[in-house]
Each structure stands twice: as structure tokens, then as C-alpha cells.
Amino acid sequence: MAVELEKATRARREVNVYKLDLFAREGEIVIVPGKVLGSGALSKKITVAALSFSDSAKDKILANKGEAITIAQLMEKNPQGSKVRIMG
């Protein structure tokens, strides 16, 4: 994860909401070492930690009663990093 976060901004990963919906399970914590984009639909309640979110991605996550948090906030909540899926 640290190697991914050290990359230049334009080399970081981008994940669309539809991929979160496709691969994440209900109630799961997902970390994205980059930006979450709003393309697609989300039908699950998940917690997503990322460096940044587009406005539409954040709205879709919150509309499903999920959480859109920063990676720093996730580290405070879950310092062990247990039960976290890495996507990107």
C-alpha cells in the first residue's frame, strides 16, 4: 500500500463505483490507493477509504448508508488493518 501511495498523482489508481459494487461484499471495508470515481451504480452498504473521491462517488456511497473516509481516518479506526479489501 505504501508503494502505491508514494507514486505520482497521475500514476495513482482510479476505481469506479460499479467496480466497488461488483467486488465488495455488503458491510465490507475497501481501501483504494487513489481516487474513487462515480461511474456506475452502488447497491451495497460499504465503507470506502481513499485518497480522494469525486462528488458523485461520495454521494452514491453515502446514499447507500455507507461511509467515504480518508485513509488516515481508516488507520485511526482500524490500526491493525484487519478485514480490509484493497482495490485498484
Phi, psi and omega in degrees: 000318182298322179297318179296321182286340179279348181294160176297155184304317183285349178262359180285162184277152176233134181233131178274157182300324181296330176288325175298317180294325183287318189255337182274149176265159178304129176079005184278159174257127182238136176243135180240117180279059182174224185246143175259126181254159190267014181286128179101187182242156178234130183239008184237154174270109180225160173256126182241126175249129181208168175291321178204164181227143168285160181299318182291325178295316179297318179298318181293321178293315181291329179296333178265019179063026175271186178235140174241105186234167176277165178294324178297320178295322178295321180295326176290319182287322187224074185296336179282338181073023182279147177057047179238130178263130177265128179233147175136000000 
